[in-house]
Amino acid sequence: MIWMALFGVIMVVMLYLLWHVEQVGKTNRGLKTKLAAREQEILKLQQATYQLAEQQKSVLEQKLGHVTVNSMLSAHELQVCKLLCSSLPVVVKEYCSKGLTTQQAMATQIRRQSIVSASQLEYMMQKHARLTTLWNTNSVTSHLQLCSVVVSLALEQVPAKVSNLEAAINA
């Protein structure tokens, strides 16, 4: 009789464990479905982000086409500006897919080309106060703002000197 009661208790425990395992399996399948849906959503959002970065790159490069000789930026700084703008989609992609910081992604871009050095980039970021904070923030949002500010700096013109104006008037 004790054996039968013990056998009955073991059977009830086993049935409970089987039921519990089945419930965990159902929950697991539901979570896998939700995870797959989230991954698809993330891929769509990343694709949209890359496309927006490409469009922003095009807009910024188009604005750079209007830079005059009297730009606030030197020729080397204009090269840095062009690199920042052309690298924008790659930086965004590496930030999203690989988890690199924007500075790490830019360092990779600098190593891939031979026009601009890392020291030129750093010098420019320290030289212009409007860029320093954005560069040091080291996020995608601040990098997008950085690219816009760099282009607006490139579009700004050096103020004409009064002595040059007087010479032009007197001539």
PyMOL commands that set and color helices and strands:
alter all, ss='L'
color gray80, all
select helices_A, chain A and resi 2-64+75-86+88-98+102-112+118-127+129-137+140-155+162-170
alter helices_A, ss='H'
color red, helices_A
deselect
rebuild
show_as cartoon
